[in-house]
């Protein structure tokens, strides 16, 4: 059995969904293939015990680490991809992130494009995902040609107090840009949205944002439970389509890979043939390399006599240490609030007894410290008899420890005498990226700045895998902006031909 399309997109996450929305008005037949299914409302979707303690939504798959030890990676496979569980933070990379930067752990090489080249597309992505925010509060804010269409999600009282306390110690707390329909989210249940599944469209995620816009066009279709096993390529190097694990073939004039940093690389490697023994798009031997995953820690601050009754909490960020703060002025990273921690969430992530976890959770303000993980060719995705091997070599950890220390000192000075922290481990997919990095040199990169493969002209890769650096902010908006930029380029230069 076979099917035909003008464009086939593998994956319905932020990259694939946004690209589909951008290309939909061209009228070309677009087929989106998603290996998972829709998330539907259930008794579990706002149940913190079910989500965090019992792991109701956590896939059972196992990957291997660099030593060959199996582990559960915590990636989600459903319509909308990992964005269905994301914190809805839609932040722009800073202008400096696109340039070479000296970090405590090394120096990054920069991007093949500048912030200014991507800036108009950031604005379009903010419109598509109805981002709520306020410009001018954050001293690291990059220049923008368009303002937010919607004001920020309001602070709850305990967070207004935190904002004032952080300001009093010389920091510059700012409103966190978010893609959230607050009333719609809270109408289902009074819970945070951070790491909770979105089954009602309360978050502006890949499904409720880009995919909804794309599927409003009759020429766009979505096929769920459709797992691609390999890409098909002709003798001349052009891709002819994709093959599903059922044996079905879908032919296409243009193939777009948007399966995420690990799965996109794995699929390219799994598509090796006699003409491409190291996998497709891999003449540079860079596919799978330079895997990055932000260095992250949860930091909980509390005063034993003050309670924090916040419901969602996640409305504030601090970037005072984003571009400086290290011993020689090196960048340290971003600080933002987590969704409100509950007793069950804390108990699932720590060895604390239930009553102690509940006592802490009722009083804590919960923050997320995030530092850049630097590209390293030996930090990579490979295959072992078809199984994914993720050999993540964490970098720039000293900068992250310095960021957490700076944050703890500031919180204690601001009136929170008890501050505890815990790093996130590999089971938390904290913004996986790299593995098919973009660049101008086909010898050292996999795609150009539009995500076009250097080796196969009609293959595009549009997800977090093409990011040359991870920066130290959430990548979702940057992925969306890159997809819009690429989509407009494809429409003008490929489809118009």
N, C-alpha and C positions, 0 to 999 in steps of 0.2 A: 504494500500500500504506500502511496506517496501523495504529497500535497505540494502546492506551489504558492510562492509569495514573491512580492517584489523585495520586501525587507523582512528578515526574520530576526527577532531580538530574543536572546537567551537570558531570561531573568527579568523579574518585574520589580526589582528594588529601585532605589533612588535614581540610578543611572538609566536603566532600561525604561522605566515609567516616564521619566522626564524627556528622554529622547523620543519616545513614542508620541508624547503630547506635542513635541515640536514638529515632528514629521507628519502628523496626522492630517493637517490641512493640505498636504501635497496631493492627496487623493490616491496615493500608491497603496497597494494592498500590504498591510503590515500585520504580521502574526507574532504575538508575544508568547513565548513558551515558559511556563512556570512549573517547576518540578513539584511544588506543593499545592495546597488548596487554599480557599478562602478561610480566614478565621471567622467563626460565627459566634454570636452571643451565647454564653453558657453560664452556669452557676460558678464557674471557676475564674472567669476573666477579671474579677475584682477581688478575688480571695487570696490574700497574701500568704496564707498557709499553703494553699494549693500551688501557687506559683513558685514561691521561694523555698518552702520546706519540702514539699512533695515533688517539685519539679514537673508539674503537670504538662507544661508546654515544651519542656526541654527535649529535643530530639535524642534518640538513643544511640546515634552513630558514634563511632570511635575513630579517631585518627591516631597516628603514631608520633611520638616526639623524636627528637634527634637521637635518643638512645634506644629507640625501638619500643618504648613503653606506651601502651595504649592510654588514651585519655579522651574524655568527652569534651568537645570544644565549645559547646553552648551556642552554636550558630542555629538560626531559625530558617526553615524552609516553608514559606507560605506566600500567598499573593501579597506583594508589598515588601517582601524580604525582611531583613532585620529591622527595617524602619517601623514595622508594626509594634516593636517593643522599645523603640528608642525614646529618648527623653525630649524629643521635639525641639532640640536646640539647633537653630539655624544661623550660625555665626559665619561671617566672612573671615577668610584668612587675612592676616595683616599684610600690608604692602611689603614689609621686610621679609615675610616668609617666602617670597618668590625670588629673593636674592641669596647669594652665598652668605651664610651666617656662621660665626664661630661660636660653638657651644663648649661646655665643659667636657663633653665626650668626643669632640671632633668638629670638623667644619663641613657644612653641607654645600653642595655645588650650585644650588639655585635651580630655577625652572627655565624651560625654553620660552616661556611667555612671562610678561610682567603682570603685576596686579592691574595696571591700567588697561591692558588688553582684555582682561576678564571682567572688569568692573561693570560694564553695561549688562552683562549676562547675570551677574549677581543680582542686579536690580530686577531683571525679568524673573529670576528664580524666586526672589522674595515676593513678587506679585503672585506667581503660580501657587506658592505655598502659604500665602496670606500671613506673612511673618509679622509678628507684633514686636515692636521695639521702640527705642528712643535714641536717636543719635546725639552726640555731643557730651554724653556723660563719661565716656571712657577715653582716657588720654591716648590709648593706642588705636582708636578708631581710624580706619583708613578713609581717604576721601571717597565721597559717593556723589553720583549725579542724580540720584532719586532718593527721597526719604521713605521711611516706612509708611505704608498705607494705613496701618493700625497702631494705636498706642500700646504700650507694654502691658503684660499681664500684671495686675496689681499685687503689691506685696501684702501678705497677711501681717497682722499686728506684730507678731514675734520677729518677722523678717524686717519690718520697718525699724524695729528696735536694733536688730543686728546691723542694718545699713547705717544707722546713726552712730552706733558704737565703732564700726570700722572706720567711718569718716573721722571720728574723734581721735583716732590713733594715726591719722595721716594717710590712710588709704583712700581709693577712689572707687567705691562700689558703684556698679552700673546695672541697668536693667538688662536681663538676659533675653536676647532675641529668640522668640519661640513661635512655633507653628502649632497653636492650640486654640480650639474653639472652647473656651473655658466653660461657658454655660452648658454646652452640649456634653462635655466630658463629665461635669459634676452632676448632670441630670440623671446619669446612669447609677452613680454611686459616689460617695464622698471619699475618694482615694487620690493618691498621686497618680500621675501618668508615667513617670519615669520607670521603665522596665515592666510596666503593665501592658498586656496586649490591648490593642485598639480594635474593638469589634463594632463600634458605633460611629466612627468618623469624627470622634472628638479631637483626635490629633490630625494635623495635616501631614500625613505620611505619604509614602509613594503610592499607595492605593487610593487614598481619599483626595490626593492632590494630582499628581501627574497622570496616573492611570485613569482616574475618572474623566479627566479632560480628554485623554486620548480616545477612550471608548465611547465618547459622545459622537465620534465620527464612524460612519458605517463601514469604512474601509479598514478599520482596526479591529482585530479580534484577539481574544485571550484564550489560551488553552492551558488549563490547569492539569496537574498530575502528569506532566509531560517532561520527562527527564531526558536531557540530551546526553548521549554517551560518547559522541565524537563529532567532529566537524569533517566535512567532506571537501576535498580539494582536487582540482583538475591538474593535468600535466603542466599547463601553463602557469600554475601557481595561483590561479583565481579560485576562490571558494565556490562550490556549487550548492551548498546547503548543509543541513545537519541531519544526523541520524539519532533517533530516539532509542531508549533501551528496549523498546518493543520491536525494533527492527524497522519501524516506519521511517521513511526519508521525507524531509521537507526541503524542497529546492528553493533557492532564493538568489536574486541578483546581488543582494548585499546582505552580509551576515554581521550581526552585532552581538558581541559577547558582553553580558552585563550580569554575570553570576557571582560577583564579589571577588575580593582579592585572592582568596584561596581556591575557590572553585573555578574561576576563570583560568588561572594558571594551570590547575590540574587538568582541565578539559583540553587546553592546548597541548600539554604533555601527553595526554591519553590519545591524541589524534595523530601521533607519530606514524609515519609510513616509510616506505623504502626511499622516497625522495626527500623526506624530512625526518631522519632517524631520531633527532632530538626533540621532535614535536614541532607543531606549526608556529609560525611567527618567531622562530627561535634561532635564526642564523647568528644572532649576537650572543647566544648562550645566556641571555638575561631573563628568560621566562622562569618565574618562580623565585628569582633572587630579589634581594632588598626588601624582604617582608618586614613590615613595621606594624607595631601595635602599641598604642600610647602607654607610657608609664603612668599609672594611676593609683591613687590611694583615696580611701574614704577617711575623712577627718571629722570626728564628732566632738563638739564643744558644748559644755553645759555648766550651769550653776545649780547646785543641789536645791536651792530654794525657788528657782524659777521653772515653770513649765512651758513647754512649747506645744500649744494645741493646733498648730498649723495642719491643714489638710494636704496641700500640694507642695508648698514651700519653695519650689524651684523657680525663682524669679530674679536671682541676683548673681552677678559675677564680679570678680576683681582681677584686673590685668596689670597691676602695678609691678609685678615681677615677670611679665611676659617677655619683655625685651631686655631686661637687665635684672640684677639681683645677685648674680654669681660673684665669686671672689675677685674676678677681674672684669666685672660688668657683663658676664655672659647671660643669655636668656635662661629663665627657669621654667616658666609655664603659666598656665591659666588656672584660675580658681573659680568654681561655680558651685551653686547649691545642688545637692541631690534632691530627688523627691523625698518626702518625709519618711524617715525610717520608722518602722513599727517593731514591736517586740519579736514577732515571728521572722521578719526580715533580718534583724540583727542576730537572732539565734541561729538562723540558717548559715550565716557568714562567719560565725565565731563559736568558740566553745563555751560561751557564757550560759549559765543556767537561766531558765525561762524568766523567773522573777527579777533577776538582775538585768536581763536584756530589756524587759518591759520598763523597769525603773529608769534606765538610761534613755530609752526611746521616748518616754514621755517628757523628758527635759532637754534633750539634745537638739541643737541645730546641726544639720548634717551637710558637710561640704565635700567637694570632689576636687582633688588636686591632680592636674594633668600636665605632664611634661612630654616634650618631643622625644620620640624614638628615632634614631638616626639610621639612614640606609646603610646596609652592610651586605655585600654580595653573598656572604656565607650564612646569612639569616634567610632561610629559603623554604620553598615548597617543592617537594619531589614526590615521585610515586614509587611504591615498593609492591610489585605484583598487583598493581591496581589500587592499592591502599594509599591514602594521602599521608605523607610524612611532613610534619611541620616542625622544622628545626629553628625555632625562634631564638635568636641571640639578642637578648635585651641590651640596649646601649643607653648611654647618657643617664645612667641611674644616679650618679652623684648629683646631677642637677635636680633630679626629682627629690632626692633626700633633702637637698638644700631648700627646695620650694616648700616641702612639708614642714621643715623646721621654721622657716620664715612665717608660714601661716600659723603654726602653733604659737609662736611668740606673740604675734599680733592678736590672736584670739584671747590669750591669757591677759594681755595688756588691756584688751577691750572689755574685760569683765567676765570671762569664762574660765574659772580656775581649774576645771577638769577638761583636758583635751586628750583624746585618744585617736590613734590612726591605725589603719590596716591596709596594706597594698592589695591591689587586685591581682589575681593570678591568671594563668592561661585559659582557665575555664570561662573567663569573662571576655568576650570578643570586643575589646575596647578600641574600636575604630581600626580594624585590620586594613592595611593598605600596602602599596608597593606591588611587586611581583611581575608587572608588565610595564615598567616605568616609561614615561614619555621622554622624548629628547630629539635633538636635531641630528645626531650621529647614529646611523643604523648599526654601527659596530658596538655601541654601548647602550642602546635603548631598544625598546620593542615597538613603540608607536611614535608618531609625530604628535604635535600639540592638539590635534583634532581627534586623537585616538585611532588614527588610521595605521594599520600594521605597515611597517617598513617592507615586509616580505610579501604581503598579499594585499593588493590595492583595494579589494572589495571586502576586506575584513576590518571591522572597527571594534575596539575594546573601550567600553565606557562604563566604568565603575571605579571604585577606590584603588584598583590595582594599578592604574596609570599614574597615580600621584608620585612625583619624584621624591617628595619629602612629606612627612606627616604633620608638620607644624605642631601646634599644641592646642588646637581647638577642634571641636567636633567637625568632621569632614562632610556632612550631608549636603550643606548648601553649596560647597565647592564642587561636589560631584554633580549636583543639579546644574550649576552654572556651566560647567564643562560640557555637559550633555546638551544644553541649549545651544551653546556656541558650536559644537560639532554638528548638531542637527541642522542649524542654519547653513553651515558649510556644505553638508551633504546635499541639502535641497538645492543650493545654488550651483554646486560644481559637479555633482554626480547625477542627480535626478533630472537636472535641466539639460544634460548632455544628450 
